[in-house]
Amino acid sequence: NLLLNYLLIFGKFGFPELQTLGAGIGTAIANYIGTTVYFFLAFRLARENGFLRAMPNKETLKTIIRISLPVSIQQLFFATGMTVFFWIVGQIGTRELAANNVLVNLLLVCILPGIGFGMACATLVGQALGRKDVKAAKDWGWIVCRIAALSIGALGLPAAIFPEFFLQFFIYDPQTLKIAVLPLRIVTSMIALDSIGLVLFNAMNGAGYTRTPMVLSIIMQWCLYLPIAYFMCIVLGYGLVAIWAGQMCYRGIQALL
């Protein structure tokens, strides 16, 4: 997604320069490619275990709905909250919105491995509980947390030390680049703590406790972070540094909880 956006927004290596239209097209293409890869891997690896071979029975459907519905609601509220987040930043200014878009994409580069660790942890926790081995389930949660924090912390460290180097590939306007420097330092400095939150969030889902993470996520984002972000940026007039510092504080508190 990031590569396609870069090529189509700025027209690099023979691609047309489509600006914001290029960002939309790049994201759409990336989503289609990702979905195709998922189906290919599912057919290759899960077909023998029943993938798309038959309808699940009634009890299995009940279990799927019970576990997946809170996760789906949480993701819906989170995505809607991100839309509100972008709207708030858009009220600050055009340069801030442009810098924010780059920051979100760079953050995703660090966050996606954390989601991968979280999914692995959910699987390991679920398997351990399936064997009635509660100690192993608890141990896996903390083992994966340590691995994720060290790995993702190391991934974000170069951007925390040399933010201008990474931002220059995506931001050409000097003023916009200057706006993005400190927020990127804040984000990458706290990314290890955020990765722990992602792992534990998925570990609880793997244990079947999907309702608690859903409630916690919605309350933290909608009742705490977004109102504070609106007040600090729209009412008090603080800039992108305040909104990203608040973002990482709320994610950190959520991880600790």
Salt bridges, closest charged atoms under 4 A:
ASP139 OD2 - LYS135 NZ 2.73
ASP173 OD2 - ARG95 NE 2.79
ASP194 OD1 - ARG251 NE 2.99
